[in-house]
């Protein structure tokens, strides 16, 4: 197989550690993941500081630490105020892996990675992750992909875990 024919498939499971995964795979509870592990390469990764999802996923997608890509959590304080706002892809100070691959002529498919909303233009397709505001938002690239997803799912596609609704729900519970 030549280098032009090679394909890479990467699965990221947020918070899923191998002390949980290995016993479930051994018990036959995760047959599809077992097949992927048997036919590929896998390993434990060290997280970033702070070890939370937003900066960790952004480090994965940029190859840089939070000090260089600028994402330290799911929210960021508005300058000159105590008000918080949700971070999004537009606040990332570095190029993403898939943008670089696409610019090099590689086709990419990115699905449900946090901090990818609004979706960037890529050589392929991108479906934003849990930071997308809703399925009514332009959460996919190219834009017609959103309509195709709605058609294929009968309008039942969900953005899971929907970050904004979870935070709003927690705020209501605490008030």
Buried (B, 14 or more C-beta within 10 A) or exposed (E): EEEEEEEEEEEEEBEEEEEEBEEEBEEEEBEEBBEBBEEEEEEEEEEBEEEBBBBBBBBBBBEBEBEEBBBBBBBBEEEEEEEEEBBBBEBBEBBBBBBBBBEEEBEBEBEBBBBBBBBBEBBBBBBBBBBBBEBEBBBBBEEEBBEEBBEEEEEEBEBEEBBBEEBEEEEEEEE
